[in-house]
């Protein structure tokens, strides 16, 4: 499977749409497996994007702290 470029918001929106289909009973058994796999894939994308954002934010905060410490020297 090629790596799909999808934004966090797009992934969340698609997950919500699939959940609505599941809750409404729109999916038959054949579709169910594929949709559950898709949700799993989308959740993985969301987790990775959140982790990346967390790391980047931590770097920014650390940089701000260092700049603040430099200003007080």
N, CA, C and O atoms as CSV, one atom per row, in Angstrom:
chain,resi,resn,atom,element,x,y,z
A,1,UNK,N,N,0.854,-1.176,0.000
A,1,UNK,CA,C,0.000,0.000,0.000
A,1,UNK,C,C,0.896,1.233,0.000
A,1,UNK,O,O,1.792,1.349,0.836
A,2,UNK,N,N,0.663,2.145,-0.922
A,2,UNK,CA,C,1.435,3.366,-0.960
A,2,UNK,C,C,1.008,4.269,0.184
A,2,UNK,O,O,-0.142,4.255,0.625
A,3,UNK,N,N,1.963,5.049,0.647
A,3,UNK,CA,C,1.656,5.948,1.758
A,3,UNK,C,C,0.725,7.047,1.272
A,3,UNK,O,O,1.027,7.771,0.323
A,4,UNK,N,N,-0.381,7.150,1.925
A,4,UNK,CA,C,-1.418,8.108,1.550
A,4,UNK,C,C,-1.223,9.393,2.335
A,4,UNK,O,O,-1.059,9.364,3.555
A,5,UNK,N,N,-1.240,10.523,1.636
A,5,UNK,CA,C,-1.158,11.810,2.306
A,5,UNK,C,C,-2.571,12.255,2.666
A,5,UNK,O,O,-3.406,12.500,1.795
A,6,UNK,N,N,-2.809,12.352,3.936
A,6,UNK,CA,C,-4.125,12.755,4.415
A,6,UNK,C,C,-3.905,13.606,5.658
A,6,UNK,O,O,-3.061,13.288,6.497
A,7,UNK,N,N,-4.657,14.671,5.770
A,7,UNK,CA,C,-4.506,15.537,6.938
A,7,UNK,C,C,-5.188,14.893,8.146
A,7,UNK,O,O,-6.007,13.983,8.018
A,8,UNK,N,N,-4.821,15.396,9.307
A,8,UNK,CA,C,-5.430,14.918,10.539
A,8,UNK,C,C,-6.946,15.101,10.480
A,8,UNK,O,O,-7.704,14.186,10.799
A,9,UNK,N,N,-7.375,16.292,10.067
A,9,UNK,CA,C,-8.813,16.589,10.029
A,9,UNK,C,C,-9.543,15.695,9.033
A,9,UNK,O,O,-10.658,15.247,9.301
A,10,UNK,N,N,-8.923,15.435,7.885
A,10,UNK,CA,C,-9.535,14.546,6.896
A,10,UNK,C,C,-9.699,13.139,7.467
A,10,UNK,O,O,-10.724,12.491,7.258
A,11,UNK,N,N,-8.680,12.675,8.190
A,11,UNK,CA,C,-8.747,11.345,8.797
A,11,UNK,C,C,-9.872,11.283,9.829
A,11,UNK,O,O,-10.648,10.329,9.852
A,12,UNK,N,N,-9.954,12.294,10.671
A,12,UNK,CA,C,-10.998,12.321,11.703
A,12,UNK,C,C,-12.384,12.354,11.061
A,12,UNK,O,O,-13.295,11.651,11.500
A,13,UNK,N,N,-12.538,13.161,10.036
A,13,UNK,CA,C,-13.827,13.260,9.344
A,13,UNK,C,C,-14.221,11.918,8.736
A,13,UNK,O,O,-15.374,11.500,8.838
A,14,UNK,N,N,-13.263,11.246,8.105
A,14,UNK,CA,C,-13.567,9.950,7.500
A,14,UNK,C,C,-13.912,8.912,8.563
A,14,UNK,O,O,-14.815,8.099,8.368
A,15,UNK,N,N,-13.199,8.938,9.682
A,15,UNK,CA,C,-13.514,8.021,10.787
A,15,UNK,C,C,-14.943,8.260,11.266
A,15,UNK,O,O,-15.699,7.312,11.480
A,16,UNK,N,N,-15.306,9.524,11.432
A,16,UNK,CA,C,-16.663,9.854,11.887
A,16,UNK,C,C,-17.715,9.355,10.895
A,16,UNK,O,O,-18.762,8.851,11.300
A,17,UNK,N,N,-17.437,9.495,9.604
A,17,UNK,CA,C,-18.384,9.025,8.584
A,17,UNK,C,C,-18.553,7.506,8.648
A,17,UNK,O,O,-19.666,6.992,8.534
A,18,UNK,N,N,-17.456,6.807,8.829
A,18,UNK,CA,C,-17.523,5.343,8.912
A,18,UNK,C,C,-18.288,4.923,10.162
A,18,UNK,O,O,-19.085,3.986,10.117
A,19,UNK,N,N,-18.053,5.602,11.261
A,19,UNK,CA,C,-18.765,5.282,12.506
A,19,UNK,C,C,-20.272,5.485,12.326
A,19,UNK,O,O,-21.074,4.684,12.806
A,20,UNK,N,N,-20.647,6.560,11.634
A,20,UNK,CA,C,-22.075,6.794,11.378
A,20,UNK,C,C,-22.674,5.646,10.569
A,20,UNK,O,O,-23.786,5.199,10.848
A,21,UNK,N,N,-21.931,5.169,9.564
A,21,UNK,CA,C,-22.405,4.032,8.761
A,21,UNK,C,C,-22.561,2.788,9.622
A,21,UNK,O,O,-23.538,2.050,9.490
A,22,UNK,N,N,-21.588,2.558,10.507
A,22,UNK,CA,C,-21.648,1.398,11.390
A,22,UNK,C,C,-22.863,1.480,12.309
A,22,UNK,O,O,-23.591,0.503,12.486
A,23,UNK,N,N,-23.069,2.652,12.887
A,23,UNK,CA,C,-24.174,2.836,13.832
A,23,UNK,C,C,-25.537,2.738,13.157
A,23,UNK,O,O,-26.510,2.300,13.771
A,24,UNK,N,N,-25.605,3.147,11.895
A,24,UNK,CA,C,-26.888,3.127,11.194
A,24,UNK,C,C,-27.192,1.768,10.561
A,24,UNK,O,O,-28.303,1.535,10.083
A,25,UNK,N,N,-26.212,0.886,10.559
A,25,UNK,CA,C,-26.414,-0.432,9.968
A,25,UNK,C,C,-26.327,-0.433,8.451
A,25,UNK,O,O,-26.815,-1.363,7.810
A,26,UNK,N,N,-25.712,0.597,7.862
A,26,UNK,CA,C,-25.605,0.704,6.411
A,26,UNK,C,C,-24.642,-0.301,5.797
A,26,UNK,O,O,-24.726,-0.587,4.603
A,27,UNK,N,N,-23.738,-0.836,6.590
A,27,UNK,CA,C,-22.697,-1.717,6.057
A,27,UNK,C,C,-23.096,-3.178,6.178
A,27,UNK,O,O,-23.626,-3.613,7.201
A,28,UNK,N,N,-22.829,-3.929,5.111
A,28,UNK,CA,C,-23.030,-5.375,5.231
A,28,UNK,C,C,-21.726,-5.992,5.731
A,28,UNK,O,O,-20.717,-5.300,5.870
A,29,UNK,N,N,-21.752,-7.271,5.993
A,29,UNK,CA,C,-20.599,-7.960,6.570
A,29,UNK,C,C,-19.366,-7.835,5.682
A,29,UNK,O,O,-18.255,-7.683,6.189
A,30,UNK,N,N,-19.545,-7.897,4.379
A,30,UNK,CA,C,-18.418,-7.786,3.465
A,30,UNK,C,C,-17.745,-6.415,3.555
A,30,UNK,O,O,-16.520,-6.318,3.481
A,31,UNK,N,N,-18.524,-5.380,3.710
A,31,UNK,CA,C,-17.986,-4.023,3.816
A,31,UNK,C,C,-17.398,-3.755,5.202
A,31,UNK,O,O,-16.464,-2.966,5.350
A,32,UNK,N,N,-17.948,-4.412,6.196
A,32,UNK,CA,C,-17.571,-4.163,7.582
A,32,UNK,C,C,-16.076,-4.355,7.802
A,32,UNK,O,O,-15.420,-3.495,8.390
A,33,UNK,N,N,-15.539,-5.463,7.341
A,33,UNK,CA,C,-14.120,-5.749,7.545
A,33,UNK,C,C,-13.251,-4.665,6.923
A,33,UNK,O,O,-12.308,-4.189,7.555
A,34,UNK,N,N,-13.554,-4.276,5.704
A,34,UNK,CA,C,-12.783,-3.242,5.030
A,34,UNK,C,C,-12.843,-1.908,5.741
A,34,UNK,O,O,-11.835,-1.210,5.854
A,35,UNK,N,N,-14.010,-1.558,6.215
A,35,UNK,CA,C,-14.171,-0.279,6.906
A,35,UNK,C,C,-13.459,-0.275,8.254
A,35,UNK,O,O,-12.875,0.736,8.646
A,36,UNK,N,N,-13.505,-1.392,8.958
A,36,UNK,CA,C,-12.801,-1.476,10.245
A,36,UNK,C,C,-11.288,-1.369,10.010
A,36,UNK,O,O,-10.584,-0.720,10.784
A,37,UNK,N,N,-10.792,-2.001,8.948
A,37,UNK,CA,C,-9.371,-1.882,8.605
A,37,UNK,C,C,-9.027,-0.434,8.271
A,37,UNK,O,O,-7.972,0.062,8.668
A,38,UNK,N,N,-9.905,0.239,7.549
A,38,UNK,CA,C,-9.679,1.640,7.180
A,38,UNK,C,C,-9.619,2.521,8.420
A,38,UNK,O,O,-8.752,3.388,8.528
A,39,UNK,N,N,-10.539,2.299,9.355
A,39,UNK,CA,C,-10.543,3.086,10.591
A,39,UNK,C,C,-9.241,2.849,11.356
A,39,UNK,O,O,-8.652,3.791,11.886
A,40,UNK,N,N,-8.798,1.611,11.414
A,40,UNK,CA,C,-7.546,1.292,12.096
A,40,UNK,C,C,-6.381,2.049,11.456
A,40,UNK,O,O,-5.543,2.617,12.156
A,41,UNK,N,N,-6.335,2.053,10.138
A,41,UNK,CA,C,-5.304,2.766,9.392
A,41,UNK,C,C,-5.369,4.273,9.667
A,41,UNK,O,O,-4.341,4.910,9.896
A,42,UNK,N,N,-6.571,4.833,9.642
A,42,UNK,CA,C,-6.750,6.260,9.887
A,42,UNK,C,C,-6.376,6.639,11.315
A,42,UNK,O,O,-5.784,7.694,11.542
A,43,UNK,N,N,-6.713,5.793,12.271
A,43,UNK,CA,C,-6.340,6.053,13.659
A,43,UNK,C,C,-4.822,6.065,13.817
A,43,UNK,O,O,-4.277,6.867,14.575
A,44,UNK,N,N,-4.148,5.177,13.102
A,44,UNK,CA,C,-2.690,5.137,13.143
A,44,UNK,C,C,-2.110,6.446,12.604
A,44,UNK,O,O,-1.166,6.991,13.176
A,45,UNK,N,N,-2.668,6.942,11.516
A,45,UNK,CA,C,-2.238,8.229,10.958
A,45,UNK,C,C,-2.427,9.331,11.999
A,45,UNK,O,O,-1.532,10.150,12.206
A,46,UNK,N,N,-3.579,9.353,12.650
A,46,UNK,CA,C,-3.864,10.382,13.651
A,46,UNK,C,C,-2.865,10.308,14.808
A,46,UNK,O,O,-2.351,11.332,15.258
A,47,UNK,N,N,-2.598,9.097,15.282
A,47,UNK,CA,C,-1.640,8.931,16.386
A,47,UNK,C,C,-0.264,9.470,15.998
A,47,UNK,O,O,0.377,10.178,16.776
A,48,UNK,N,N,0.181,9.130,14.795
A,48,UNK,CA,C,1.499,9.578,14.337
A,48,UNK,C,C,1.551,11.093,14.206
A,48,UNK,O,O,2.541,11.716,14.589
A,49,UNK,N,N,0.497,11.684,13.671
A,49,UNK,CA,C,0.465,13.137,13.514
A,49,UNK,C,C,0.443,13.830,14.879
A,49,UNK,O,O,1.098,14.855,15.065
A,50,UNK,N,N,-0.300,13.279,15.821
A,50,UNK,CA,C,-0.334,13.858,17.160
A,50,UNK,C,C,1.026,13.746,17.838
A,50,UNK,O,O,1.465,14.686,18.501
A,51,UNK,N,N,1.694,12.613,17.682
A,51,UNK,CA,C,3.014,12.414,18.279
A,51,UNK,C,C,4.024,13.389,17.676
A,51,UNK,O,O,4.835,13.976,18.392
A,52,UNK,N,N,3.970,13.555,16.357
A,52,UNK,CA,C,4.863,14.496,15.680
A,52,UNK,C,C,4.626,15.913,16.189
A,52,UNK,O,O,5.575,16.645,16.470
A,53,UNK,N,N,3.371,16.290,16.307
A,53,UNK,CA,C,3.037,17.629,16.809
A,53,UNK,C,C,3.525,17.803,18.246
A,53,UNK,O,O,4.040,18.862,18.605
A,54,UNK,N,N,3.365,16.775,19.059
A,54,UNK,CA,C,3.814,16.836,20.449
A,54,UNK,C,C,5.323,17.073,20.521
A,54,UNK,O,O,5.787,17.909,21.296
A,55,UNK,N,N,6.081,16.339,19.719
A,55,UNK,CA,C,7.541,16.478,19.705
A,55,UNK,C,C,7.938,17.877,19.243
A,55,UNK,O,O,8.813,18.506,19.837
A,56,UNK,N,N,7.298,18.356,18.191
A,56,UNK,CA,C,7.614,19.692,17.674
A,56,UNK,C,C,7.287,20.781,18.693
A,56,UNK,O,O,8.051,21.733,18.851
A,57,UNK,N,N,6.171,20.647,19.373
A,57,UNK,CA,C,5.785,21.630,20.386
A,57,UNK,C,C,6.773,21.613,21.547
A,57,UNK,O,O,7.148,22.665,22.065
A,58,UNK,N,N,7.194,20.415,21.954
A,58,UNK,CA,C,8.183,20.316,23.033
A,58,UNK,C,C,9.484,21.015,22.648
A,58,UNK,O,O,10.094,21.696,23.472
A,59,UNK,N,N,9.910,20.844,21.386
A,59,UNK,CA,C,11.132,21.511,20.918
A,59,UNK,C,C,10.970,23.025,20.961
A,59,UNK,O,O,11.890,23.740,21.359
A,60,UNK,N,N,9.815,23.509,20.558
A,60,UNK,CA,C,9.552,24.947,20.584
A,60,UNK,C,C,9.591,25.469,22.015
A,60,UNK,O,O,10.193,26.507,22.289
A,61,UNK,N,N,8.948,24.748,22.920
A,61,UNK,CA,C,8.917,25.161,24.327
A,61,UNK,C,C,10.322,25.170,24.904
A,61,UNK,O,O,10.705,26.107,25.605
A,62,UNK,N,N,11.093,24.126,24.607
A,62,UNK,CA,C,12.474,24.064,25.104
A,62,UNK,C,C,13.293,25.219,24.543
A,62,UNK,O,O,14.097,25.818,25.258
A,63,UNK,N,N,13.093,25.529,23.275
A,63,UNK,CA,C,13.791,26.658,22.663
A,63,UNK,C,C,13.428,27.976,23.317
A,63,UNK,O,O,14.281,28.842,23.514
A,64,UNK,N,N,12.155,28.119,23.652
A,64,UNK,CA,C,11.711,29.345,24.320
A,64,UNK,C,C,12.334,29.453,25.705
A,64,UNK,O,O,12.732,30.537,26.131
A,65,UNK,N,N,12.417,28.327,26.405
A,65,UNK,CA,C,13.020,28.327,27.748
A,65,UNK,C,C,14.500,28.713,27.662
A,65,UNK,O,O,15.000,29.491,28.474
A,66,UNK,N,N,15.194,28.150,26.654
A,66,UNK,CA,C,16.611,28.455,26.493
A,66,UNK,C,C,16.801,29.920,26.152
A,66,UNK,O,O,17.712,30.562,26.674
A,67,UNK,N,N,15.959,30.458,25.287
A,67,UNK,CA,C,16.053,31.879,24.940
A,67,UNK,C,C,15.799,32.743,26.162
A,67,UNK,O,O,16.458,33.764,26.356
A,68,UNK,N,N,14.854,32.337,26.976
A,68,UNK,CA,C,14.561,33.078,28.207
A,68,UNK,C,C,15.731,33.036,29.174
A,68,UNK,O,O,16.028,34.038,29.826
A,69,UNK,N,N,16.400,31.895,29.280
A,69,UNK,CA,C,17.549,31.753,30.150
A,69,UNK,C,C,18.708,32.599,29.627
A,69,UNK,O,O,19.442,33.195,30.415
A,70,UNK,N,N,18.876,32.656,28.323
A,70,UNK,CA,C,19.933,33.470,27.714
A,70,UNK,C,C,19.694,34.946,27.966
A,70,UNK,O,O,20.643,35.704,28.163
A,71,UNK,N,N,18.439,35.360,27.962
A,71,UNK,CA,C,18.103,36.756,28.178
A,71,UNK,C,C,18.429,37.210,29.595
A,71,UNK,O,O,18.675,38.393,29.830
A,72,UNK,N,N,18.431,36.270,30.538
A,72,UNK,CA,C,18.655,36.586,31.943
A,72,UNK,C,C,20.119,36.431,32.340
A,72,UNK,O,O,20.444,36.610,33.514
A,73,UNK,N,N,21.004,36.108,31.421
A,73,UNK,CA,C,22.424,35.902,31.778
A,73,UNK,C,C,23.172,37.199,31.826
A,73,UNK,O,O,24.370,37.211,32.108
